[in-house]
Amino acid sequence: MTEHDDPYARMAAYLDAGTDAIPRKAEPWSIPADYGGTAFRSRLEAGWARTLDRYGIRWEYEPHVYTLDGGTRYLPDFSLPDLSTFIEAKGPHMQRLDKARELARQMAPEAIVLIGYPPQRRRLVEWRGESMLQWADALGYPATFTSCPECGAYQWCRIRVSLDCRACGKRLSAHHAACGEMPFYDWQDEGEPFASILAKGGASLMPWVRFDDQYTIHRKVDGLSDAAFRLHTSAIFWCARNLTDGFVSREDLDGVTARVRTPARFAAECASRGAWHEATAPCASEKCPGPVDGDGWVIHDYWQYQPTKAQVLADREKAAARQEKWRKAKAGYPQDKSGDTPRNGHGNGGSNGVTNGVANATPDPTRPEGSGSGRAPDPSGRADGRASPPGSPDRTAKPPRPPWCGGCDERTRLDEDDQGRPRRCPACHPLAEAAP
């Protein structure tokens, strides 16, 4: 395979040829993210979804599992039904593209299969850079991005194969954009910052599960075949991500993992080993979600280590309320402490148990309360207990924090100058007048 046929080589050659491109630091593309009501497996996929929305392209996320000619199963990331195009979003590792190529050969020339890479950052400084779309055709054809002059649909086309619009069939315009010439819209640029979204409900963006250190040698798990073990482990993550309380419907079984062929066969193996059981089968265990009114399976004793859906939603509400309270206190709003829960290590849930257990420990009776050195606090305000000279300014007092202007970052009160450099907001930063 030559460099022109290999999308890996073409992409690497393009990135190396860009004189104004800058090296990109490692970015957490694999973090799960929510966008437009859809839970994506990675921030890169969410960014591609947002980019498609900005160009008015209708997309479907993981709509169907395709059985390839070789018998393998493949679940493409995006299907563009109006354009007969598929997009497989891949991170910088550039691995495991054999299924995308096989699907492209199987559906050619009616459909196009593209490999969507992370965006390339442009300009002088990376944090102020511009994200540019990066793609490659799975079969190595030169693929360009253009719009139809008749219907106005944005689309990709293989200029050496056909110049007909994939939506209406009319002739495409002569203006075609190559890889790296169109903007990519990062997911985290939409709405609130990523850290703020995590604080309001991080479990929905970053699902987690608990495993016992005896998990792999448990008799119900140790006896599973490799494929059944993968299905069982992936199902635990899938249930935690979708808040199904351990229930896996027969309809959703194919979407639990695309790495297992004939998943119904291995679901039966999990049931025979006692790791799963039929959803409608009665179970006497209090840690088991079953029986469930539905066609599928239930992971036995799922609640032994994983929280219930109600617990997850309650923790998110508490985290959101706690974060909102902190924001208001930081902004100087008056606080209503009448309904506050005592900070004794129990009122803030498990997440603050360790912190509050240390910070709110019983005071040492040998020391006066409120003093760490055995001396009562001095009214003069000096940390060393000595009185300040008359008329001297109070250096311990902080300047008042003005109300947030709405045009800068609310927490740091920083914005950017004309050259893109960070600076103190002149409208609401308390030290803006002293800024250089």
N, C-alpha and C positions, 0 to 999 in steps of 0.2 A: 504494500500500500504506500503510495507516494504521499508527500506532504499535502498536496492539493486534495487527496481523497480522505485524509484523516482529519476529523474535526479537532482532535487534540492538538496536532501539529499546527493547523491553521490558526487556532486560537492563541497558542503560545507565540507564534510568529507575529501575530497582530499586536499582542501586548508588548512584545519586545521592540517593535518598530515605533511605538508612540513616543515621541521626544518630549511631549508635555505631560505624559502620564507619570505619576509618582508611585512608588511602592506602597501597597496597601497593607496596613497592619492586619493581624489576625482579627476577624470579626466573628461574633457568635451567631453565625447564620443558622445553626442547628437548633436554636432555642425555639420551642413551640410558641405560636402566636395566634391571636384572634384578629380577624379582620372581616368587617361586614357581616357579622353573625356566623362566620365559618371558622372552625378550629383547624389551623394548619399545623403541619408537622414541623415547620421551620419558619424563621423570619424571612428567609429568602423566598419561599413560596408565597408568603403573605405579601412581600414586596412585588412579586410578579403579578399577583392578583390585583393589587392596587394600580400597577402600571397598566394592566389591561383595561381596568375601569376608566383610567384617565384617557385612554385612546378610544373608548366606546366599544370595546370588543367584548362580546358576551362569552363567558367562560363557565365551565363546570369543573369542580374539583374532585378528582378521583371518582368519576361517575361509574366506571365499569371495569371489570377485570377481563382482560383479553387472553384467550388461549392461543399461543403461537403455534406455528407449524411443527416445531420440535416438541410440543407437549408441555412446555413451560408456561407458567401463568405470569402475566404482566399487568401492573396497575399504573398507567401513566398519571402524572400529576395533574395536568390540565388538558381538557378537551375544549376546543373552540368549534362548537357545532355549526356555526354559520359559515366557517371558513375551511372546514375539513382539515383541521390542523391540530396536532398534539404538541404539548410542550412538557419536557422532562427537566425540572429544575435540579441542577447539580451544583454542589459546592465546589470549592477550589481543588478538591482531591481528584476530580475527573476520573472516577472509577465506575465500573459496572454499567457500561453503556451497551452491552451486547443485546439486551432485550429491546432497548429503544431502536437499535439498528435493525433487529429482526422484524419488529413491528413496521418500520419504515419500508423494508423490502416487501413485506407481506401486503401492505396497503398501497404501495406505489402503483401508478402515479396519481391516484385519486386523492391521497392524503399526504400531508407534509408532517414530518416528525422533527421537531427542533430540540436542541439542547440549550437550556437557559442557564447561563453562568452568572456568578455574582457580578454586580456592576463594577465598571472601572471608574476610579476616582480621578477627576481632572483638576487643574489649576495648581496654584503654588503651595498652598497649605491644605493638608488632607481634611481637617475638620471643617474647612470652609469650602471644600471641593464640590464638584458637580458629579452626580452619578450618571453613567451612560450605559445604555442597554448593551448586553453582550450575549450573542447567540451563535449557534452553528448548526447547520443541517446535519442530521444523523447519518446521511449517506455521503456527505462531503460536497454536495452541490453548492454553488454560490447562492446564498439566500439573502434577499434584500427586503427592506421594510418600506412600504409605499401605501398610497391611498388611491381609491378608484375615483376618477373624475365624474362618473355617472351617479353612483350610490353613496360615495363618500366614505366607504368602509376602509379602515386601516387594516392591513394584512401583510403577511410575508409571502413572497413568491420566489420560485426558482427561475431566474431570468433566462437560463439556458434550456429550460423545459417548456415553460408556458408564460405568456404575459397577459393571460385572461384573468379577469377578476374572479376570485373564488366565491364571491357572494352573488353577483349578478351576471357574470359571464362577459361583460364588456371589456374593451381593451383598457389596460392600465395606463397610467400616466408615465411620462418619461422621467419623472423625478423619483429616484430610488435612493434610500439611505442605506449605507453599509453598516456593518457591525461597529458599534461604538460611536455612532453619530446621532442617536436619539436619546432623550432623557429617560432615566430609570427613576421611579418614584419609590423611595425606601419606605418600608412599612412604618418605622418608628417616627417618620416625619408627619404622620397623620394623627391629629388630635393631640392627646397629652403625651408628655415624655414617657419613655419606657419605664423609668424608675417609679414615676407616679402611678402608672397603670399597675405595676407589680404591687405597690403598697395598697392599692384599692381592691385587689383580688388576684394576687399572684398565683394562687392555685389553679386558676383557669388558664393562665398562660404557661405555667411551668408545673405540670402534673408530677407528682412524686408518689412512690409506693414504698411500703415497708417489707423487708424480707428478713426472716430469721436466719442466723448463721448455720442452722441445720437444714436449710431449705433443700439443698441439692442432694442430701443423703436421706431425706425422708422417704419412707418406703413407698408412698404413693407417687413420689416424683422420681425417685431413683430407678424405678422399673419402667419408666416411659422410654420410648424410642426417641431418637434425636429430633425427629420432626414433631412428635407429640410434645416433647419438652419445650421446643420453640413455640409451638402453638399455645401451650398452657402459660408460659411466661409472658408471651406477647398479649394474651388475653387479660392478664392481670393489669398490665399497663393500659390496655385499651379500655377496660372498665373504669380505671381511675381517671382516665382522660375524659371519658364521656359521662361519668357519674351514673353508671347503670347499676350500682350495688351488686356487682358480680354476675349480672345476667348478660348472656351472649345469645342474641337471637339467631335463628337459622339464616335469616335474610342477611344479617351483618357478618356472618362468619367469614365470608371471603375477604372482607375488608380488615380483619384483625391483623393479618400479616400476609403479604404477597410472596413470602419466601417458602410457603408450604403448599404443595400441590394437594388436591383432594382433601381439603381441611375437614370435611365431614367424617372421613375415615379416621382421622386422628382425634377428632372430637369424641368419637365412639371409644377410642382407646383410652382417652382421659377419663371417660365415664366408667369404663371397665376397671380402671385402677382405683377408682374412688376419689380422684381429684376433682371430677365434675360429676354432675348427675342431671337427669332430665329436669327441666324447669318446673314441671307440674308434679314431680315426685315429692311426697312428704319427707321432711327431714326433722329429726328431733333436736338437732343441735341449735343452741341459741345464737351461735356465731354464723350460722348459715342463712343466707337470704331466702332460700326456698321454703315452701313452694311459691312459684311465680306464675301468674296467668299469662302464658305466652309460649310460642313455639321456639324452643331452643334449649339452652343448658344454663346451669348455675354453677359457679365455682364454689366448691364445698368449703365452708368455714371462711368465706371471704372476709367477714367482719372481724376475724380473730386478729388480723394485723392492719387491715385497711379501714379508714373511717367511713361512716355511712354518708350518703348524699346530704342528709339533713345536717350532719356535723360539719361537712365541708362548707355548705352554704352559710351556716351560722358563724363559722370562723371568718369567712370573707366579710360578713356584715360587721363583725366586731373589729376586724382589721380596718375596714373602711371608716367606721365611726372613730376609732382611735386615731387614724391618720387625719381625719377632718378636725378632730379636737386639737391635734398638735398644730395643724395649719392655722387655726383660729388663734391659738395661744401665741404662735410665732408672729402673727400679724397684729397682735395687740387687741383683739376683740375681748370683751368681758366674758368670763366663763361662769357658767352655772354649775356649781359644785354640789348642789343639793342631791343630785341623783348619782354622784360618782361612786363607783365601787371602791371599797377600801383597798389600798395597794398593799396587800399582805401576801402576795404570791398566789392567791386563789382567784381573784376577781378578773385577771387578764388572761386566763386560759393557760394552756400548756406552753405557748410560745414565750411567755414572760416569767415562767416559773423559776428559772435559775436566776435571772437578773433580780427579780423582786425578792427572792429568798435571801440574797446577799445584801441588797440595798436596804431592806426593811427588817433586818435582824433586830433582836432585842438589844437595846442600848446597854453598854457596860455600866453597871451601877456604881463603879468606882470613879467614873468621870461625869461631870455635869453634862446634861443633855444639850446638844448643840455646839459642843466644843470637842475638838480632837486632841487638844494639848493639855487638858486639865484646867485651863483658865477660862473664866467666863468671858463672853464676847465683849469687847471694848466699844463703848458708844462713839468713840472718835472715828471709827471706820478704818483705822490703820491695822494692817494685818499683824504687825509686830507689837501692837498694844500701846505704842507711843502716840501722844496727841499730836495732831497736825498743827503747824504754825498758824496763827490768826491771819485770815485773809488769803490763805493759799487755796488754789483751785482743787476741786475734788477730782482726782485722776482716776478714781474707781468708777465713776458714773459713766455710763454709756450714752452716746447721743441718741435722741429719740428716733424711732424708726418711722419715716413718713409712710403714708398709705401707698399701696402698690399702684403704679400708673397703668398697668396692663400692657405696656409695650416691651417689657423686658422679662427675664426669668424671675419668677415670683420668689424663689428661695434665695438666690444669690444676688438679685438686683443688678445683674450684668447684662449689657447689650453689646452691640458691635459699632465701631466707628465706620467712616467711609471706606477705609482700607480693609475692613473685615476683621480687625483686631478687637479682642474683648476689652471692655472698659466699664467703669462704674456708671450706672444709669444716671444722667444728669437730672432726671425728674424725680426719682424716688430713692436713690441710694443715700444712706445717712452720711457718707463721707464723700459725696460727689464734689463738693467744693474744694476738698483737699486733694482731688485726683490730679496727677500730673498732666 
